[in-house]
């Protein structure tokens, strides 16, 4: 059973940086699609960044050029490097795993500049809190 555990959240001033990590365990094959989401309200999440097993990445327009998703070769850890943080980036951040189709859906939403709540992802971590304030 795949388990995801996020870490690296914290408090940072606007313009600062954080690097989130997602520890991946219980996998028996390379994940087809991994992504980072953040909660923007009690009932809403939005996709931030995704990467598929071929290495293709997608980013929400709001974070493009500031955030970078990556993973180690063994897919033990997924990272999200967040630079030039803004107050609107403050949220609970989650990593998630899903089928390859989930990454295609993520990409389609990103290209359309539409919010994607991640309904196609089947495994989620518990989240790590990011606070951005002066």
C-alpha positions as a Python dict, from the first residue, in 0.01 Angstrom:
ca = {
    (1, 'X'): (0, 0, 0),
    (2, 'X'): (145, 334, -106),
    (3, 'X'): (197, 584, 173),
    (4, 'X'): (285, 951, 132),
    (5, 'X'): (422, 1169, 410),
    (6, 'X'): (488, 1539, 354),
    (7, 'X'): (741, 1753, 539),
    (8, 'X'): (924, 2082, 502),
    (9, 'X'): (644, 2325, 564),
    (10, 'X'): (691, 2627, 784),
    (11, 'X'): (670, 3000, 807),
    (12, 'X'): (853, 3226, 564),
    (13, 'X'): (848, 3592, 469),
    (14, 'X'): (723, 3705, 130),
    (15, 'X'): (996, 3654, -127),
    (16, 'X'): (1142, 3365, 66),
    (17, 'X'): (1183, 3000, -28),
    (18, 'X'): (1082, 2661, 106),
    (19, 'X'): (1141, 2308, -12),
    (20, 'X'): (868, 2058, 57),
    (21, 'X'): (936, 1686, 58),
    (22, 'X'): (703, 1392, 16),
    (23, 'X'): (834, 1057, 137),
    (24, 'X'): (697, 776, -81),
    (25, 'X'): (679, 422, 53),
    (26, 'X'): (505, 97, -34),
    (27, 'X'): (539, 134, -408),
    (28, 'X'): (593, -176, -622),
    (29, 'X'): (644, 12, -946),
    (30, 'X'): (734, 362, -1059),
    (31, 'X'): (446, 600, -985),
    (32, 'X'): (259, 696, -1301),
    (33, 'X'): (180, 1045, -1182),
    (34, 'X'): (273, 1242, -873),
    (35, 'X'): (160, 1591, -789),
    (36, 'X'): (141, 1864, -530),
    (37, 'X'): (-187, 2027, -437),
    (38, 'X'): (-282, 2293, -189),
    (39, 'X'): (-602, 2360, -3),
    (40, 'X'): (-744, 2700, -82),
    (41, 'X'): (-1067, 2672, 117),
    (42, 'X'): (-1240, 2422, 340),
    (43, 'X'): (-1371, 2233, 41),
    (44, 'X'): (-1142, 2328, -242),
    (45, 'X'): (-798, 2214, -349),
    (46, 'X'): (-596, 2329, -644),
    (47, 'X'): (-323, 2157, -834),
    (48, 'X'): (18, 2318, -806),
    (49, 'X'): (259, 2094, -994),
    (50, 'X'): (268, 1743, -1138),
    (51, 'X'): (524, 1505, -1282),
    (52, 'X'): (466, 1177, -1464),
    (53, 'X'): (685, 868, -1490),
    (54, 'X'): (847, 1000, -1809),
    (55, 'X'): (951, 1318, -1631),
    (56, 'X'): (704, 1549, -1799),
    (57, 'X'): (598, 1830, -1565),
    (58, 'X'): (299, 2062, -1546),
    (59, 'X'): (246, 2371, -1336),
    (60, 'X'): (-44, 2587, -1239),
    (61, 'X'): (-12, 2927, -1400),
    (62, 'X'): (5, 3096, -1061),
    (63, 'X'): (330, 2917, -969),
    (64, 'X'): (497, 2879, -1306),
    (65, 'X'): (854, 3007, -1295),
    (66, 'X'): (858, 3010, -915),
    (67, 'X'): (797, 2647, -817),
    (68, 'X'): (972, 2332, -935),
    (69, 'X'): (867, 1971, -887),
    (70, 'X'): (1127, 1696, -885),
    (71, 'X'): (1197, 1348, -749),
    (72, 'X'): (1490, 1123, -678),
    (73, 'X'): (1578, 841, -919),
    (74, 'X'): (1425, 572, -701),
    (75, 'X'): (1101, 765, -652),
    (76, 'X'): (1150, 758, -276),
    (77, 'X'): (1100, 1131, -244),
    (78, 'X'): (905, 1395, -430),
    (79, 'X'): (1005, 1758, -379),
    (80, 'X'): (849, 2094, -440),
    (81, 'X'): (1095, 2383, -446),
    (82, 'X'): (905, 2704, -384),
    (83, 'X'): (1076, 3035, -452),
    (84, 'X'): (961, 3397, -446),
    (85, 'X'): (677, 3300, -215),
    (86, 'X'): (374, 3525, -195),
    (87, 'X'): (108, 3560, 71),
    (88, 'X'): (-137, 3384, -158),
    (89, 'X'): (86, 3075, -158),
    (90, 'X'): (9, 3016, 209),
    (91, 'X'): (-188, 2691, 242),
    (92, 'X'): (-176, 2328, 346),
    (93, 'X'): (19, 2144, 79),
    (94, 'X'): (-44, 1780, -11),
    (95, 'X'): (132, 1532, -232),
    (96, 'X'): (-72, 1283, -425),
    (97, 'X'): (-27, 979, -650),
    (98, 'X'): (-243, 876, -939),
    (99, 'X'): (-260, 704, -1275),
    (100, 'X'): (-98, 852, -1583),
    (101, 'X'): (-434, 989, -1693),
    (102, 'X'): (-436, 1207, -1383),
    (103, 'X'): (-128, 1388, -1510),
    (104, 'X'): (-292, 1440, -1848),
    (105, 'X'): (-594, 1590, -1674),
    (106, 'X'): (-367, 1806, -1459),
    (107, 'X'): (-187, 1927, -1771),
    (108, 'X'): (-512, 2007, -1950),
    (109, 'X'): (-634, 2215, -1659),
    (110, 'X'): (-300, 2394, -1633),
    (111, 'X'): (-304, 2481, -2003),
    (112, 'X'): (-658, 2610, -1968),
    (113, 'X'): (-558, 2804, -1656),
    (114, 'X'): (-839, 2621, -1480),
    (115, 'X'): (-836, 2497, -1123),
    (116, 'X'): (-804, 2122, -1078),
    (117, 'X'): (-909, 1963, -751),
    (118, 'X'): (-726, 1635, -804),
    (119, 'X'): (-1027, 1403, -811),
    (120, 'X'): (-838, 1154, -1028),
    (121, 'X'): (-561, 1100, -772),
    (122, 'X'): (-610, 798, -547),
    (123, 'X'): (-349, 837, -272),
    (124, 'X'): (-290, 1145, -59),
    (125, 'X'): (-60, 1248, 219),
    (126, 'X'): (-167, 1428, 536),
    (127, 'X'): (-28, 1764, 430),
    (128, 'X'): (228, 2016, 548),
    (129, 'X'): (144, 2376, 634),
    (130, 'X'): (308, 2670, 457),
    (131, 'X'): (268, 3016, 604),
    (132, 'X'): (384, 3328, 422),
    (133, 'X'): (373, 3649, 620),
    (134, 'X'): (590, 3940, 717),
}
